[in-house]
Amino acid sequence: MSTNKKPKPEKSCLVCGRPFTWRKKWKKDWEQVKYCSKKCQSLRPKPQDNPA
């Protein structure tokens, strides 16, 4: 008996570049997910203040 599972969407983390797949908890906001973990989210690049 085989199950026909569809492949889950995959993205690359903006910090470490590691690929990560869709999770049920991200169902409503998958388009906004950018980081694979809370650690990478805390290490994300900060916007630089460039006073002109």
C-alpha positions, -999 to 999 in steps of 0.1 A, spaced: 0 0 0 17 32 -11 8 67 -3 9 94 -31 24 123 -12 30 155 -32 64 171 -28 64 200 -4 75 235 -15 111 243 -6 130 276 0 165 286 9 173 304 41 185 340 35 211 337 62 227 303 59 215 292 25 202 259 38 171 246 20 140 241 42 106 227 33 70 238 40 56 231 75 20 230 85 25 259 110 36 281 80 4 273 61 -11 308 63 22 328 58 45 306 37 52 336 13 66 356 42 88 329 56 125 337 49 146 319 76 150 282 84 152 287 122 149 313 150 187 313 152 190 324 116 162 350 121 182 365 150 213 366 128 196 383 99 214 413 84 204 445 100 196 475 79 224 500 80 218 536 90 234 558 64 228 595 73 232 616 42 
